[in-house]
């Protein structure tokens, strides 16, 4: 069935115990040379299976060698990944940099970190939201303390922002949707900005998460920010941190995590459980979603005349898979 496949599994290979190790494919074997589609698919699966067996055998061999050498074993090689091969960014933040410390003391989020203001969040949606977006906003309000959900109908954001400022809201979150699915998030810090626009994907509500824990409590969660290393990432991380009260209630054992990996921000909401003195388990409470920064704008939301600090330009910025901006 199909030509050019080579001697695959000949009878000479089926010898007794002293027969050499079974070789399924010759060195020059290529599945693409098989003409028959079903045969090609079958042989491809066998080839993948053989690759997995060889990889597992090599791994076992290396582990046995390390156990035999004991303390004299060489250090494990660090695997090459896209993250650790990242192109160096000149804007990477040094924690001891005096300029960064000065910027943090004078930026728009300084009153929050100095505990002069308490976060008060307004969560709203695009015009006339559908059921899934409504449920997502309700669940998001249980994650962020002191947040209030209002559904707008035909009211422009430029009219909403002055009303928010008059009612002492510190942040405005807008959830946009497309074809009944949440696909965008606008985060505006009040009263003077900045405003960040994110693309949203992989939204999972609580009922869609397997092995989820019980409903979250009203305790103030801890906040974990991972891998926000550049000046831009530092600003985005401070925006997320300013959504939550500065003093977490550890008795609630709830954690909100913003994990940046390759400029994708993964949000997870967990509760941790002490199983023993040495073991700790976690339960995901939900919701979960993924964000990708599209733009960072000075001031509050202004799509026409706003001044942008940073805009994601795919053709110019995505020239290398190892270059990240956050």
KEKE-3310 file (N, C-alpha, C; in steps of 0.2 Angstrom, whole numbers, plus 5000, padded with zeros to 4 digits):
npx = (5004:5005:5020:5038:5040:5050:5059:5049:5048:5053:5053:5065:5067:5060:5066:5073:5076:5090:5090:5093:5089:5073:5070:5060:5060:5069:5084:5082:5069:5053:5038:5030:5032:5023:5010:4997:4983:4977:4986:4998:4994:4993:5006:5012:5008:5013:5027:5028:5025:5036:5046:5042:5045:5059:5063:5059:5066:5079:5078:5077:5089:5098:5094:5097:5111:5114:5110:5119:5131:5129:5134:5144:5138:5136:5129:5112:5107:5101:5086:5083:5072:5059:5057:5069:5078:5075:5076:5086:5079:5080:5073:5071:5067:5076:5076:5083:5084:5086:5079:5067:5062:5058:5049:5039:5035:5029:5019:5003:4997:5003:4996:4988:4997:5003:4993:4983:4971:4957:4953:4939:4929:4921:4912:4907:4899:4899:4887:4871:4873:4875:4870:4881:4892:4886:4886:4899:4904:4897:4903:4916:4915:4914:4927:4935:4936:4925:4919:4907:4894:4887:4875:4876:4866:4867:4874:4888:4906:4913:4904:4901:4913:4915:4904:4908:4920:4914:4907:4917:4924:4938:4943:4939:4931:4928:4920:4920:4911:4909:4899:4892:4902:4914:4927:4936:4944:4944:4953:4953:4961:4956:4956:4964:4969:4982:4975:4972:4970:4965:4965:4954:4953:4950:4940:4933:4920:4914:4906:4911:4924:4934:4934:4932:4933:4923:4911:4919:4923:4920:4932:4947:4957:4974:4987:4996:5009:5017:5032:5032:5042:5048:5048:5036:5028:5029:5021:5009:5007:5006:4994:4985:4987:4982:4969:4965:4962:4975:4978:4978:4967:4972:4966:4956:4962:4963:4969:4973:4980:4990:4999:5012:5017:5026:5020:5007:4994:4989:4975:4971:4961:4962:4960:4970:4974:4978:4985:4993:5007:5017:5012:5002:4987:4978:4963:4954:4944:4939:4932:4942:4954:4962:4973:4979:4989:4984:4985:4991:4986:4988:4980:4962:4949:4949:4946:4948:4956:4966:4982:4994:5004:5009:5007:5002:5010:5008:5015:5027:5032:5032:5042:5051:5051:5056:5056:5049:5037:5032)
npy = (4994:5009:5017:5018:5017:5009:4996:4991:4984:4970:4952:4947:4954:4948:4939:4927:4928:4932:4941:4956:4973:4979:4987:4999:5009:5014:5024:5034:5035:5042:5048:5056:5051:5040:5035:5031:5037:5032:5022:5031:5039:5029:5024:5036:5038:5026:5030:5041:5035:5027:5037:5043:5032:5030:5043:5042:5031:5036:5046:5038:5031:5042:5046:5035:5035:5047:5043:5033:5040:5049:5062:5066:5068:5078:5095:5098:5101:5117:5118:5125:5138:5149:5159:5160:5163:5176:5191:5205:5219:5236:5243:5236:5235:5239:5235:5243:5255:5273:5282:5275:5273:5286:5289:5280:5286:5297:5295:5291:5282:5283:5288:5277:5267:5273:5272:5282:5283:5273:5259:5260:5253:5254:5243:5240:5238:5234:5242:5236:5222:5204:5188:5180:5189:5197:5188:5186:5198:5199:5189:5194:5205:5199:5195:5207:5217:5229:5233:5238:5234:5240:5241:5248:5258:5264:5274:5285:5283:5294:5302:5294:5294:5307:5306:5295:5300:5310:5302:5297:5286:5276:5268:5262:5249:5242:5230:5223:5215:5202:5195:5189:5185:5189:5200:5210:5222:5237:5247:5260:5272:5283:5300:5305:5296:5283:5274:5258:5247:5231:5215:5202:5185:5167:5165:5159:5154:5151:5139:5132:5128:5114:5104:5114:5125:5130:5144:5160:5170:5185:5190:5201:5198:5191:5198:5193:5197:5192:5192:5205:5215:5225:5244:5247:5235:5236:5248:5243:5232:5239:5246:5235:5231:5242:5240:5232:5232:5238:5230:5214:5201:5188:5177:5173:5166:5168:5171:5182:5181:5188:5183:5186:5180:5179:5191:5189:5190:5180:5177:5171:5164:5159:5148:5143:5129:5122:5106:5099:5101:5102:5101:5110:5113:5119:5127:5131:5145:5154:5168:5164:5171:5178:5191:5203:5216:5230:5244:5258:5273:5290:5299:5299:5289:5292:5290:5297:5309:5306:5305:5293:5282:5270:5258:5243:5237:5226:5222:5229:5227:5213:5206:5196:5181:5180:5192:5203:5214:5217)
npz = (5000:4994:4989:4991:5004:5010:5019:5031:5046:5044:5041:5046:5057:5068:5077:5089:5107:5106:5095:5087:5093:5089:5074:5067:5057:5043:5042:5032:5031:5026:5030:5022:5009:5007:4998:4999:5009:5021:5025:5026:5037:5047:5048:5052:5065:5071:5069:5077:5090:5091:5092:5104:5113:5112:5117:5130:5134:5133:5143:5155:5155:5157:5169:5177:5176:5182:5195:5198:5198:5208:5220:5212:5200:5185:5184:5180:5163:5157:5149:5133:5131:5124:5133:5141:5132:5128:5120:5125:5133:5134:5143:5154:5171:5185:5202:5211:5205:5205:5197:5193:5206:5209:5199:5203:5215:5211:5202:5194:5202:5215:5226:5230:5233:5244:5253:5254:5246:5244:5234:5223:5212:5196:5186:5170:5154:5136:5125:5128:5134:5132:5139:5143:5145:5155:5166:5167:5171:5183:5191:5190:5199:5211:5213:5213:5227:5233:5221:5209:5198:5183:5170:5154:5143:5128:5132:5131:5134:5137:5144:5155:5162:5169:5178:5185:5192:5199:5209:5216:5211:5208:5198:5181:5173:5158:5149:5134:5120:5107:5096:5107:5115:5127:5123:5124:5135:5144:5154:5165:5174:5186:5193:5182:5173:5169:5153:5149:5135:5132:5123:5125:5129:5129:5140:5154:5164:5181:5181:5171:5174:5178:5193:5202:5216:5231:5232:5231:5245:5254:5258:5257:5244:5242:5230:5216:5206:5191:5182:5176:5170:5162:5159:5154:5157:5171:5173:5169:5178:5190:5188:5189:5202:5209:5209:5219:5237:5248:5259:5262:5267:5275:5281:5273:5263:5249:5232:5220:5204:5192:5179:5168:5153:5139:5134:5136:5147:5160:5170:5186:5199:5215:5229:5243:5252:5267:5269:5277:5288:5278:5266:5253:5246:5231:5225:5211:5209:5200:5190:5175:5163:5148:5144:5132:5129:5120:5119:5127:5135:5138:5151:5153:5144:5127:5112:5100:5101:5110:5119:5116:5125:5121:5108:5101:5087:5075:5063:5065:5077:5080:5075:5080:5088:5101:5107:5119:5126:5139)
capx = (5000:5010:5027:5043:5040:5056:5058:5047:5046:5054:5053:5071:5068:5056:5070:5072:5079:5096:5089:5095:5084:5068:5071:5054:5060:5076:5086:5080:5062:5049:5031:5027:5033:5018:5004:4990:4982:4976:4993:5002:4992:4995:5013:5014:5006:5019:5033:5027:5025:5043:5050:5041:5048:5066:5064:5058:5072:5085:5077:5078:5096:5101:5092:5101:5118:5115:5110:5125:5137:5128:5136:5148:5134:5136:5123:5107:5107:5095:5083:5082:5065:5058:5057:5075:5081:5072:5080:5087:5076:5084:5068:5070:5067:5081:5073:5087:5085:5083:5074:5061:5059:5056:5043:5034:5033:5025:5014:4995:4995:5006:4991:4985:5002:5004:4987:4979:4965:4954:4950:4932:4929:4915:4912:4902:4900:4897:4880:4866:4877:4872:4870:4888:4895:4883:4888:4906:4904:4895:4909:4922:4914:4916:4934:4938:4932:4922:4917:4900:4892:4881:4875:4874:4862:4867:4878:4895:4910:4915:4899:4901:4919:4914:4900:4912:4924:4910:4905:4923:4927:4945:4945:4933:4933:4923:4920:4917:4910:4908:4895:4890:4908:4918:4933:4940:4944:4947:4954:4955:4962:4952:4953:4969:4972:4981:4970:4974:4965:4967:4961:4953:4952:4950:4936:4930:4916:4915:4903:4915:4930:4933:4937:4932:4931:4917:4911:4923:4921:4921:4938:4951:4962:4981:4988:5002:5011:5023:5036:5031:5049:5050:5045:5029:5025:5029:5015:5003:5007:5004:4987:4981:4988:4978:4962:4963:4964:4982:4979:4974:4965:4975:4962:4952:4966:4961:4974:4972:4986:4991:5005:5014:5021:5027:5016:5000:4993:4985:4972:4968:4959:4963:4960:4974:4971:4984:4983:4997:5012:5022:5008:4997:4983:4975:4957:4953:4938:4936:4933:4949:4954:4969:4973:4985:4989:4984:4987:4992:4984:4988:4973:4956:4947:4948:4948:4950:4961:4970:4989:4996:5011:5012:5002:5005:5010:5010:5020:5034:5035:5032:5047:5055:5047:5060:5056:5043:5037:5030)
capy = (5000:5015:5015:5022:5017:5006:4990:4993:4978:4964:4946:4946:4957:4944:4933:4925:4933:4935:4945:4963:4978:4980:4994:5000:5013:5015:5031:5038:5035:5048:5046:5059:5047:5035:5038:5029:5041:5028:5019:5036:5041:5024:5024:5042:5036:5022:5033:5045:5031:5025:5043:5043:5027:5032:5048:5039:5026:5040:5049:5033:5030:5048:5046:5029:5037:5052:5040:5030:5045:5052:5069:5068:5070:5085:5099:5097:5106:5121:5118:5132:5140:5155:5164:5161:5165:5182:5197:5210:5225:5241:5246:5232:5238:5238:5237:5248:5261:5279:5285:5271:5274:5293:5289:5277:5290:5303:5293:5292:5276:5284:5289:5271:5263:5277:5271:5288:5282:5266:5258:5259:5251:5253:5238:5241:5233:5237:5243:5230:5215:5197:5184:5177:5195:5199:5183:5187:5205:5198:5185:5198:5209:5195:5194:5213:5220:5236:5235:5239:5233:5244:5240:5254:5257:5270:5280:5285:5282:5301:5304:5290:5295:5312:5304:5291:5304:5314:5298:5295:5279:5276:5265:5260:5243:5241:5223:5223:5208:5202:5188:5186:5182:5194:5199:5216:5225:5244:5249:5267:5274:5289:5304:5307:5291:5281:5270:5253:5243:5224:5210:5197:5178:5161:5167:5153:5156:5146:5133:5129:5126:5108:5103:5121:5126:5133:5151:5164:5174:5192:5193:5204:5193:5193:5199:5191:5199:5189:5194:5212:5217:5232:5250:5246:5230:5239:5252:5238:5229:5244:5247:5229:5231:5247:5238:5228:5235:5236:5226:5208:5197:5181:5172:5171:5161:5169:5174:5184:5181:5191:5180:5188:5175:5181:5197:5187:5190:5175:5179:5165:5166:5153:5147:5138:5125:5118:5099:5097:5106:5103:5101:5115:5112:5125:5126:5137:5148:5157:5166:5164:5174:5180:5198:5205:5223:5233:5251:5262:5279:5295:5302:5295:5286:5296:5286:5301:5314:5304:5304:5286:5280:5264:5255:5237:5237:5219:5222:5232:5224:5206:5203:5191:5177:5181:5199:5204:5221:5218)
capz = (5000:4994:4987:4993:5012:5013:5022:5037:5050:5040:5045:5049:5064:5072:5079:5096:5112:5104:5090:5089:5094:5083:5071:5064:5051:5041:5043:5027:5030:5026:5029:5016:5003:5006:4993:5002:5015:5027:5027:5028:5044:5052:5049:5055:5072:5073:5070:5083:5095:5092:5095:5112:5117:5112:5121:5137:5136:5134:5149:5160:5155:5160:5177:5180:5176:5188:5202:5199:5200:5215:5221:5206:5194:5183:5185:5174:5158:5157:5143:5130:5130:5121:5139:5144:5126:5127:5118:5130:5133:5137:5148:5160:5177:5190:5208:5215:5201:5208:5193:5194:5213:5209:5195:5207:5220:5208:5196:5196:5207:5221:5232:5232:5237:5250:5257:5254:5243:5244:5227:5222:5205:5192:5181:5165:5148:5130:5124:5128:5134:5132:5145:5145:5147:5161:5171:5168:5175:5190:5194:5191:5204:5217:5214:5215:5232:5233:5214:5207:5191:5180:5163:5151:5137:5124:5136:5129:5140:5139:5148:5161:5166:5174:5183:5190:5196:5204:5214:5219:5208:5207:5192:5177:5169:5153:5146:5127:5118:5100:5095:5113:5119:5129:5119:5126:5142:5144:5161:5165:5181:5187:5187:5177:5169:5161:5151:5145:5131:5131:5120:5130:5126:5134:5146:5157:5170:5186:5180:5166:5177:5181:5200:5205:5223:5233:5230:5235:5251:5254:5261:5252:5242:5240:5223:5214:5199:5189:5176:5173:5171:5159:5162:5152:5161:5178:5174:5169:5185:5196:5187:5191:5209:5212:5209:5225:5243:5249:5265:5261:5273:5274:5284:5267:5259:5242:5229:5213:5201:5185:5177:5161:5149:5132:5134:5137:5154:5162:5176:5189:5206:5218:5236:5245:5258:5271:5270:5282:5289:5273:5259:5252:5239:5229:5222:5207:5210:5194:5183:5172:5156:5146:5141:5128:5129:5113:5119:5134:5133:5144:5153:5153:5138:5122:5106:5094:5102:5116:5117:5117:5127:5118:5104:5098:5080:5074:5058:5067:5084:5081:5070:5083:5093:5107:5109:5123:5128:5146)
cpx = (5004:5017:5032:5044:5046:5054:5056:5045:5047:5054:5059:5072:5064:5060:5069:5075:5085:5096:5091:5088:5079:5069:5065:5055:5068:5078:5083:5072:5058:5042:5027:5027:5027:5012:4998:4989:4981:4983:4998:5000:4994:5002:5016:5013:5011:5025:5033:5028:5033:5047:5049:5045:5056:5067:5064:5064:5078:5085:5079:5085:5100:5100:5096:5108:5119:5115:5116:5131:5136:5130:5140:5145:5135:5129:5118:5107:5100:5092:5082:5074:5064:5059:5065:5080:5079:5077:5080:5083:5079:5079:5067:5071:5072:5077:5076:5088:5082:5078:5067:5058:5055:5049:5037:5031:5029:5020:5007:4993:4999:5001:4988:4991:5004:4998:4983:4972:4963:4951:4942:4931:4922:4916:4906:4903:4899:4890:4876:4870:4872:4873:4877:4892:4893:4886:4895:4908:4902:4900:4915:4921:4915:4923:4937:4934:4930:4921:4910:4899:4886:4881:4872:4871:4863:4871:4885:4900:4913:4910:4899:4907:4918:4909:4903:4916:4920:4907:4911:4925:4934:4947:4938:4935:4927:4925:4916:4916:4909:4905:4894:4896:4912:4925:4938:4939:4947:4947:4957:4955:4960:4956:4958:4972:4978:4975:4973:4969:4968:4962:4960:4951:4952:4946:4932:4926:4916:4912:4907:4922:4929:4937:4938:4931:4924:4917:4916:4920:4922:4927:4942:4957:4969:4982:4995:5003:5017:5026:5034:5038:5051:5046:5037:5025:5025:5023:5009:5002:5004:4996:4983:4982:4983:4971:4960:4966:4971:4983:4975:4972:4967:4971:4957:4955:4965:4967:4972:4979:4986:4998:5006:5018:5021:5021:5008:4999:4987:4982:4969:4966:4958:4961:4965:4972:4978:4982:4987:5002:5017:5018:5003:4994:4980:4968:4956:4946:4935:4933:4940:4948:4961:4968:4980:4984:4989:4987:4987:4991:4985:4981:4968:4954:4946:4951:4950:4956:4966:4977:4991:5003:5014:5006:5006:5004:5012:5016:5027:5037:5035:5037:5051:5051:5050:5060:5049:5043:5035:5035)
cpy = (5006:5013:5020:5022:5013:5000:4991:4986:4972:4958:4944:4949:4953:4938:4932:4930:4936:4940:4953:4967:4979:4987:4994:5003:5014:5022:5036:5038:5041:5046:5050:5056:5042:5038:5037:5033:5038:5025:5025:5038:5035:5023:5030:5041:5031:5025:5038:5041:5028:5031:5044:5038:5028:5038:5046:5035:5030:5044:5044:5032:5036:5048:5041:5032:5042:5049:5036:5034:5049:5060:5071:5069:5077:5089:5098:5103:5110:5121:5125:5133:5147:5161:5165:5163:5172:5187:5202:5216:5230:5244:5242:5235:5235:5240:5243:5255:5267:5282:5281:5272:5281:5293:5285:5281:5296:5301:5293:5287:5277:5284:5282:5267:5267:5276:5278:5288:5274:5265:5257:5259:5251:5248:5239:5237:5238:5238:5237:5223:5209:5193:5182:5183:5197:5194:5184:5193:5203:5194:5189:5203:5206:5194:5201:5216:5227:5238:5234:5238:5237:5243:5246:5253:5264:5275:5280:5285:5289:5304:5300:5292:5301:5310:5299:5295:5308:5309:5294:5288:5281:5273:5263:5255:5242:5234:5224:5216:5208:5195:5185:5184:5188:5194:5205:5219:5232:5245:5256:5269:5282:5293:5306:5302:5287:5276:5264:5249:5236:5220:5204:5190:5173:5162:5161:5155:5150:5140:5129:5127:5119:5108:5110:5120:5129:5140:5155:5168:5181:5195:5196:5199:5196:5194:5197:5193:5196:5191:5200:5216:5223:5238:5249:5241:5232:5243:5248:5235:5233:5246:5241:5229:5236:5245:5235:5232:5233:5231:5219:5204:5190:5176:5169:5166:5162:5173:5175:5184:5183:5188:5182:5183:5177:5186:5195:5186:5185:5177:5172:5168:5160:5153:5142:5135:5121:5111:5097:5102:5107:5103:5106:5113:5119:5123:5132:5139:5151:5164:5166:5168:5176:5186:5199:5212:5226:5240:5253:5269:5284:5298:5297:5293:5292:5293:5291:5306:5312:5303:5297:5285:5275:5261:5249:5237:5230:5219:5224:5229:5217:5203:5197:5188:5178:5188:5200:5211:5222:5215)
cpz = (5000:4993:4991:5001:5014:5017:5030:5041:5046:5044:5049:5056:5069:5075:5086:5101:5110:5098:5092:5090:5088:5080:5066:5057:5050:5042:5038:5026:5031:5025:5023:5009:5002:5003:4997:5009:5021:5030:5029:5036:5049:5053:5052:5063:5075:5074:5076:5090:5096:5094:5102:5116:5117:5116:5128:5139:5137:5141:5155:5160:5158:5167:5180:5181:5181:5195:5203:5201:5206:5215:5215:5200:5191:5183:5179:5170:5158:5150:5140:5128:5127:5127:5140:5138:5124:5125:5123:5128:5137:5143:5154:5166:5182:5197:5212:5211:5204:5204:5193:5201:5213:5205:5199:5212:5218:5203:5199:5201:5214:5227:5235:5236:5243:5255:5258:5251:5244:5237:5228:5214:5202:5186:5176:5159:5142:5130:5124:5128:5134:5138:5148:5148:5154:5167:5172:5172:5182:5194:5195:5197:5211:5218:5216:5221:5230:5225:5213:5200:5189:5173:5159:5145:5133:5127:5134:5135:5142:5144:5155:5165:5171:5179:5188:5194:5201:5210:5217:5217:5207:5200:5188:5173:5164:5149:5139:5125:5110:5099:5102:5117:5121:5126:5120:5133:5142:5152:5161:5172:5181:5193:5182:5173:5172:5160:5147:5141:5130:5127:5125:5126:5131:5140:5148:5164:5175:5184:5175:5168:5180:5188:5203:5212:5225:5231:5234:5240:5250:5256:5255:5250:5241:5232:5222:5207:5197:5183:5172:5174:5167:5162:5160:5156:5168:5178:5174:5175:5190:5194:5190:5199:5212:5212:5215:5231:5245:5255:5264:5267:5272:5277:5278:5263:5251:5239:5222:5209:5194:5183:5169:5159:5142:5130:5134:5145:5156:5169:5179:5196:5209:5226:5238:5251:5261:5272:5276:5283:5283:5266:5259:5246:5237:5225:5218:5208:5204:5195:5181:5165:5155:5143:5137:5127:5122:5113:5126:5132:5139:5145:5153:5145:5133:5115:5100:5095:5108:5114:5120:5119:5123:5114:5101:5091:5078:5069:5060:5073:5084:5076:5073:5088:5100:5110:5112:5125:5136:5151)
residu = (UNK:UNK:UNK:UNK:UNK:UNK:UNK:UNK:UNK:UNK:UNK:UNK:UNK:UNK:UNK:UNK:UNK:UNK:UNK:UNK:UNK:UNK:UNK:UNK:UNK:UNK:UNK:UNK:UNK:UNK:UNK:UNK:UNK:UNK:UNK:UNK:UNK:UNK:UNK:UNK:UNK:UNK:UNK:UNK:UNK:UNK:UNK:UNK:UNK:UNK:UNK:UNK:UNK:UNK:UNK:UNK:UNK:UNK:UNK:UNK:UNK:UNK:UNK:UNK:UNK:UNK:UNK:UNK:UNK:UNK:UNK:UNK:UNK:UNK:UNK:UNK:UNK:UNK:UNK:UNK:UNK:UNK:UNK:UNK:UNK:UNK:UNK:UNK:UNK:UNK:UNK:UNK:UNK:UNK:UNK:UNK:UNK:UNK:UNK:UNK:UNK:UNK:UNK:UNK:UNK:UNK:UNK:UNK:UNK:UNK:UNK:UNK:UNK:UNK:UNK:UNK:UNK:UNK:UNK:UNK:UNK:UNK:UNK:UNK:UNK:UNK:UNK:UNK:UNK:UNK:UNK:UNK:UNK:UNK:UNK:UNK:UNK:UNK:UNK:UNK:UNK:UNK:UNK:UNK:UNK:UNK:UNK:UNK:UNK:UNK:UNK:UNK:UNK:UNK:UNK:UNK:UNK:UNK:UNK:UNK:UNK:UNK:UNK:UNK:UNK:UNK:UNK:UNK:UNK:UNK:UNK:UNK:UNK:UNK:UNK:UNK:UNK:UNK:UNK:UNK:UNK:UNK:UNK:UNK:UNK:UNK:UNK:UNK:UNK:UNK:UNK:UNK:UNK:UNK:UNK:UNK:UNK:UNK:UNK:UNK:UNK:UNK:UNK:UNK:UNK:UNK:UNK:UNK:UNK:UNK:UNK:UNK:UNK:UNK:UNK:UNK:UNK:UNK:UNK:UNK:UNK:UNK:UNK:UNK:UNK:UNK:UNK:UNK:UNK:UNK:UNK:UNK:UNK:UNK:UNK:UNK:UNK:UNK:UNK:UNK:UNK:UNK:UNK:UNK:UNK:UNK:UNK:UNK:UNK:UNK:UNK:UNK:UNK:UNK:UNK:UNK:UNK:UNK:UNK:UNK:UNK:UNK:UNK:UNK:UNK:UNK:UNK:UNK:UNK:UNK:UNK:UNK:UNK:UNK:UNK:UNK:UNK:UNK:UNK:UNK:UNK:UNK:UNK:UNK:UNK:UNK:UNK:UNK:UNK:UNK:UNK:UNK:UNK:UNK:UNK:UNK:UNK:UNK:UNK:UNK:UNK:UNK:UNK:UNK:UNK:UNK:UNK:UNK:UNK:UNK:UNK:UNK:UNK:UNK:UNK:UNK:UNK:UNK:UNK:UNK:UNK:UNK:UNK:UNK:UNK:UNK)
# end
